[in-house]
Amino acid sequence: MNFETTKDFAKQLDTTDALAHFRDKFWIPTLNSISENNNPSNQDVVYFCGNSLGLQPKATKNYIEQELEDWKNLGVEGHFHGKNPWLSYHRLLTNQTAKIVGAKKNEVVVMNNLTVNLHLLMVSFYRPTQKRFKILMEGGAFPSDQYAVESQVKFHGFLPNDAIVEIQPREGEEILRTEDITKKIEELGDELTLVMFGGINYYTGQFFDLEKITKTAHKVGATAGFDLAHAAGNVPLKLNEWKVDFATWCSYKYLNSGAGGISGVFINEKYADDDSLPRFAGWWGHDEKARFEMKKGFVPMHGAEGWQLSNSQVLPMAAHRASLDIFEEAGFENLRQKSEKLTAYMEFLIEHFNKEQSKINIKIITPKNINDRGCQLSLVFDKQGKEYHKILTKKGVVSDWREPNVIRIAPIPLYNSFMDCYRFYEILKEIAL
Ligand SMILES: *Cc1c(COP(=O)(O)O)cnc(C)c1O
């Protein structure tokens, strides 16, 4: 697509955007509501932080209120006689969750929080032996993932330095080459038991080739699991087709389900009835028909549901439903189409900005190939990045700074407009004056 640098062009892109009206389904913070801002204007901020916390759908309140009403009026009976009986509330999310990650229905369930699920899944899928005990991760994985993996390794009596292998980009490069990842997997061979990667790296925005990584892991007899925190709801996923063993993600980033929102897990159907896998059990994972017989002896449910521990967290799940219903209405393929265009447009404007002035140079470290990224662009300013981030915030851009050196911006196809990208570009020009 050929983009232009005029404001009219940005407006034109919004006018012809079939998804533009979805913005009205969200609460967009305004300049005067953002605390670091003394600006009295009630103009919308440029919200580029949906990769960190997605915005609130206006409908969320109704979804939660419905459950509060049933609780108010029915008490414990809400489990059976509520409008959406809580006993099986999690199942209301199964279809759409399966679609978002490309799974079969028996392969997904929503439960707990992300890091909790990482641990639960590693209980089942990280089973080191003296010979085969290594885990391969991307260098610079999200800290919580690093801590989870380190503590799992120690729990099994190994030293993190022996058991965890982190793969780094080549000298002078920012992103990992798939060929280097697969080569490393082959090198580790029969010492490797698990590849535990992010789907999209939170810092660079690189979307890894999950299919190839999985295939290579399987070739050497290892298992492949992914943290999809930055991928779910952002990029197309086909976990079942790619034969991924397991995955987990959170719902408060691209999936707009509120701070600390419910997490999702994927467990490949080949494990659906595999009783040999160790797991930490709880009553909600127990055979549903016998759950209330209160007997000894855990009998897991078929599929991912068998990994549940506790009864459904109905209020966060209600918030999650509100957002998934919007995804359903918009259609993920349409969203991805817009997302590719929106991010390419933002990239185009930043590249143009670099050429227009000589005060600031912004390097985009996120892959240029749209198949290797979602909507996030990771920007490295040639100087004073942290200070420029503060100035951007004061001027009404909500983005985030990630140590050591990156400003992440994420134009979200559900609620960001092409004019948002243009305003970001105008603000960049203001600060470069
Ligand atoms: C956001 C994020 C987390 C956060 O985990 P919580 O348990 O939800 O707090 C963990 N890992 C990755 C890769 C993330 O992007």
The ligand as an SDF file (V2000), in Angstrom:
LIG
                    3D

 15 15  0  0  0  0  0  0  0  0999 V2000
    2.4540   -9.6980   30.6980 C   0  0  0  0  0  0  0  0  0  0  0  0
    3.3000  -10.9030   30.7570 C   0  0  0  0  0  0  0  0  0  0  0  0
    3.3750  -11.6780   31.9360 C   0  0  0  0  0  0  0  0  0  0  0  0
    2.6260  -11.2770   33.1890 C   0  0  0  0  0  0  0  0  0  0  0  0
    2.2360  -12.3710   33.9120 O   0  0  0  0  0  0  0  0  0  0  0  0
    1.0390  -12.3050   34.9780 P   0  0  0  0  0  0  0  0  0  0  0  0
    1.1600  -13.6060   35.6490 O   0  0  0  0  0  0  0  0  0  0  0  0
   -0.2240  -12.1190   34.2120 O   0  0  0  0  0  0  0  0  0  0  0  0
    1.2740  -11.1390   35.8730 O   0  0  0  0  0  0  0  0  0  0  0  0
    4.1500  -12.8210   31.9110 C   0  0  0  0  0  0  0  0  0  0  0  0
    4.8340  -13.1860   30.8020 N   0  0  0  0  0  0  0  0  0  0  0  0
    4.7860  -12.4620   29.6520 C   0  0  0  0  0  0  0  0  0  0  0  0
    5.5510  -12.8930   28.4520 C   0  0  0  0  0  0  0  0  0  0  0  0
    4.0360  -11.2850   29.6210 C   0  0  0  0  0  0  0  0  0  0  0  0
    4.0160  -10.5540   28.5090 O   0  0  0  0  0  0  0  0  0  0  0  0
  1  2  1  0
  2  3  1  0
  2 14  2  0
  3  4  1  0
  3 10  2  0
  4  5  1  0
  5  6  1  0
  6  7  2  0
  6  8  1  0
  6  9  1  0
 10 11  1  0
 11 12  2  0
 12 13  1  0
 12 14  1  0
 14 15  1  0
M  END
$$$$
